[in-house]
Amino acid sequence: MTPNAPIKNFRLPRFGDNGYTQWVLQGAQGIYDSEEQVRVEGMAMRVYSADERMALELTMDSPQATLRLHENRAYSEGAIEIVGANFKITGTGWEWSGATKEIVVYHDTVVQFTQDIASAFMEEGPVASGLASQTEIHSERLILRTTEEEYYFEFTQDVHAVSDQMDLRCETLIAYADAPEGRDTRVPANVAPSELDSIRQIIARDNVVILQGGKTVKANEAEFFPRRQSAYLWGAASVATQGAYLSGESIHSQTGEILIKGAADVGRAQMILTETGGLGILGASALTSETIVLADSITMREQPLENHFFFEGAVEVMSGAVQMRSARMTIVANQSDAAASVQAEHSDLKVGEVQNIIAEGGVRIEQGNQVATGEKVIFYPADERALLTGSPKVTNGEAIVTGQIMELKPQLAIIRGELEQPVVVRLPEMPDLGFEASAATDSAVSEDKSTVDSNEDLEETVVTSQLLRMIEGPDHTVFRFTDTVTVSATNLETSCDRLDVTAREQPNADVDASTALAVEQIEALDNVVIQQTGRVATAKKATILPRAGQVVLEGDVVVEDDRGRVSGHRMTLLQGQRRAIVEGGGPAGERARITLPSMPSQD
């Protein structure tokens, strides 16, 4: 060969010490500068495994290149195209080392893989475009290293990967793909996409941002396993979708299911509902408030017509004025109509309308002075109601309500009991509205009622029934009992068919800036029976006024004690007094009557 003399259409092989081909160089024209260097135009190099496999690892084509023969190295500032098993690389400015089997592409690198990596973030199904699956990665710089086991790709500077509907950006991306197994394994044109799964792992680092199906996923680092259709993300990981933002320390995604976990040193997993108006645990009318949910882990699962969110581990919910705690919680949200109509095309993930919320395990709901507890609660936001079961209990100030099933609505709670386990309400103590049976004279009792009111003798007011409605007013609560109602209070035993207790908030002197409930009025209706020490009263209606110290009876009133029997249309019993105010009247014009004990015989 003559130095500087061009050689047309040449072919130059190189063999290893073991006799196997390392590479074959072909060129449209070669210029032999010296024993050290050959310049090539129209370069086409084929690089082999240099062992008994004789696998064609890759091909390199470039308009011009310089080959350093003794260094087993080539380089160029021009364009290059590299083709391997299931991938193709293009770029500008490159360097290749046969000794280390490493290629560096310095500018405008584009790599196309004949498989996708997006399946970790969507349900299995046809590719949205309808075309063969592929992944395209852009970066400023690429290092490609070939070993007997794998291809190693390292992308740096403004990395941008597109795979089906997934768009990924980061600063550094590393990919591992299978090396060819045998002689000339270039990809045939008719091979199905499912056969091209050579990529086994991809690692993205630094400012990782993934856009897919209406979701924006962020993390410091992400790791993909295409064959398992899964991905792991670490470090300030988050998922943002229409109406919701989820964050945690790590994310695991597999075929459309996303698991978010917190960590002790960085905080718990969190979900913020915004555009959907929160969870609506006060009803649909409260859907304008933002909701924050904290848990040890949160799972998002996309269904054909619904999206499911699962919260595990000490769940805390803050929604407007409501706070809730439970061991676990599930949110079921409908897909929007538009999303459902194009579901086959992998429509955007939206939280949609919240269909129901299920909280289980040590449920505790707080709103103002009210606290509701139970083992399970189901919210139906559109219906503005919730069902609380599993030994449910509601505490409203000093009032305690227990039952079998509680239905919660805005400003209304409905509590149901059973025959053997009725609704039980424990209300604040009322004063003794009876009289002292041991008093010497009526006047002595009436002149000093203070002897009746002793805090040590007061008993809590306990009401039982089969059904209770708690009706919330601006500054008071009405407890409406029906079906087998009984009342037990300080020197008072009552039964009736219906009972309304009005309790009003008042300042709590024992606790600063707090309020407590005080029983203002009790109204009993239908088949009323009132038993006090020394007397029994029956009527159609009874109104008990603790503050006024009165019991007002109406409708066929009868009061009996050891002194006789009194009846009339209306009767007022006075606190601490043995006397009563009896009135006639009523629809039948009933007259007041008194029946005294029989007089002793004069014989």
Phi, psi and omega in degrees: 000134182263128179303141179068001178270123181291145177242126184269139171046058183263167177219126184229112177268160173225135184245148176277175179297337180275358177092352180274153183288129175271312178201162175231124180255127174239148180208150175290328178204137178234141177242119183272101181282320181192183177294342182270332194218139175228131174262135187234136171247140184066048184288137172222104182249136176246121184253129184248169182287347178058038174212188186296342178291328183051042181280137173278107186282318180192164174240145179233124179235130181212145180299324177210151182202159174245128182248120175265104193296307183290333178275351182054051188218147177222153180202164179191154172264359181272188181284160177213148172233125181241130180236128175231192179293110175070023173208158175220136183239137171230151180180186182226133182076115187208164177212137182232139176239118177288334181289316181263355183054048183233137177238134174243125174251125192267335186218147170050050183280134173228127179237130177246123175255143181271047171199161181253159177241012187274348188294342178294337185250015177210161176292154178296141181170182181293151176298137187301322183285343184081359180263174178297145181293142173198161176232132179240128183239128177249143174198168177281324187224146179220137168245126176242123180236134182247130173236180180294333184264332192199165164263137177243120180247132175231109181261135178222154177072106175054056181282134180220116181244135178236126182217109186052241180269004183265134177237117185241136176228142178195181179266327180222137178222131179240133179233141175243128179228155181292139173284157179297147185269335185206193186298124174050077181256035173298150189288119174293152184292335186260014181281136181290150182303327182296341180272358188253033184271059182282334180287124180251342180201141175226134179239122177248137185226149172069111176055051181284127177229126181238126175249126179196132173052040180082359179257145170241114183250131180230150177190169174280331181210144179224145180227125183250142174234087187302324182294328178267358182053047181224160178213146176237137178230142183228156171078103179048047183282142180208156174228123177245129177221174184298115177091356183210149175225125181240141181213158179183189179278326183217157177226135170239123181239135178214117178041053173093351177255127184243125179248124181245130181235148173265186179212151185299325186273345183238352179114172186271165173293143187223143173231130177242121177260125185238286187296338177278357178078028179079188183281340182067036181285355169263002184112168182300333180292346181256015185284004178273348183275148177282145180239136176241130179237128176245141179201167175291324179211149178229131178242127173257130179227120180273126176249165181306318183239359183220158170243131181249138176236124182245129181243130183231141171087098174047060184287134176236131181238131174236109184225100182062233180274001185257137171235138182223144175231146177196168178285328181204161182207146178232134174245128175247120182237137178286144168291151175292159180302320180294320180293320182295326184289338181238028183301325181297342180258024179055061183296163181299143176282124175231145177298321178072191180285129180290118182276309174202162179230130181239118176247136185223151174083099177058047183290135176222121181242127181240134175210111183060233179273358183266137175227124177245134179230156179177184179266339182206138174223136176241122178261138173239087188302319183297327179271356181055052178208162177215147178247124181247124182227175179081073183051054182291148179213137176240129176247122179237096187064240178268355180276135179235125183240129175232152180191196180260317180224133177240129176251118184257131176225167176302123180060018180209135172231132179245120184243130181244144177237190178232170185300315181274341180229077184286172171292135179235127177237127177252114184253167178301160181295147172248155176291162177289114181264011179267207179225165178275112183293338184267004182295145183288320180219157179298321184293323180299322180289317184292332182283338183222082181282347183296338179292341181279326188269095175234121183301333181292334183265355183287145178241149177295152180271118182243124180241135176236150177193179176269339183213138179223136170243122175261115184250118183271128172253179181302320182223016179209166178231134176254123175261111183252109183260140175219156175073100175057066184267135173227148178230134174233122182216188180299113181051044181206123172234122185228145170226148180192180179268334180213144182216131174245122176248122177257119179242134184242144178288141175216156181302140179264110184293337182280335182232125181296145174055033176230167180234157177226156178273141173229135180291119182265322184202144173235127180238116180254139184228142171068119177054047183281131174229124180238125178244127174231165180302118176093352180204158177228134181234143174231149181191172173279333183212142177223133176242118181257123182242091185301319183292322179280347181069040184227150168236116183255120181251140181220145174082101179052051184282136174222128176235129180236137170216189185288353180262350179147198185229131180237137178222158179175184179279323183219139182213137179244120176265132185255140182299131175076004183238143181277351182268164178218152175265116185248133181232144173268193179114214182086175182303326182266005180064038184296139178263150177290140182225151175225134178243119183264160176297155179297143181285146179294151182292144179268001182293000000 
